[in-house]
Amino acid sequence: MSGLSSHRTVLHPPCLAGVEAVSLFSTRAFPRHAHDQFGLGVVRVGGHASWSACGPVEAGPGDVIAVSPEEMHDGAPVGPGREWEMLYVDPATVARFVEPEAARREIGFAAVQNPGLAARTDAALSALRSQDARAAEDALTDLLSLVLAPASTADTARLRGAPSPATRRVQERIADQPDAPPSLDEVAMLMGMGRTGALRRFRRETGATPHAYAMQVRLRLARRALASGEPPAEVAAGFGFADQAHLTRAFARQFGLPPGRWRKGLITPGAKIVQDGDSSTAP
């Protein structure tokens, strides 16, 4: 693919509850965002640079990339573009496949060059693409058991650290009223410090400004609502988006597909959803 800005997303048909597989090619840079799920993938072509809780990292062909639930991260191409594949697993599914405690841990890396781990990730992706549910469950259990092993036996996992009480107050306020994010003045009041200090501390502890963090919460809640069958227009109104078009732009920017096409991939048996080019204005 070529051009100043190219993007292609393929959402593969699901074969296991709580698991998604996506193939992507993009020349775009993605802003800081977070997912509800654990994510593991392999870079196929090109280079990928990102910021995460592990700091700035770069990944090249064959490298494994990863993200934990609610972990802020971004992504940009190194060079003209990159191609990669990802699998996303809900924490509840991790708890079922591995153990409940594993769903409370974090994957301890953002990018790593490890042929053995890449082979395990490839095995899970291949099974998901071919819709072999039994093979996919076996491969995912093997993979997740490795990357979410207790810290005492592996250096690739750690228990999630809690933010400070001041930051937690703002997070709770956003969770209570996701459709009405707090102003910076309210954030400062909740954190008991000046506006600049509050902004810096919140960003340092969460990886995002309060406004960006609130947007991520709203998008993840909107994603759940869409998955449960709520119409996009009602979801947009319910979570404080200006209109359905605003939801579509924000959703596509984060997830690579507009809400309607993403939901179609969930509810249509065997559907393989492909989105080429600009997805920000599609229904």
Secondary structure, DSSP 8 states (H G I E B T S, - for coil): --SSS-EEEEE----STTEEEEEEEE---EEEE--SSEEEEEEEEEEEEEEETTEEEEE-TT-EEEE-TT--EEEEEEEEEEEEEEEEE-HHHHHHHT-GGGGGEEES-SEE--HHHHHHHHHHHHHHHTT-HHHHHHHHHHHHHHHT--TTT-SSEEE-----HHHHHHHHHHHH-TTS---HHHHHHHHTS-HHHHHHHHHHHHSS-HHHHHHHHHHHHHHHHHHTT--HHHHHHHTT-SSHHHHHHHHHHHHSS-HHHHHHHHHSTT--EEEES--SS--
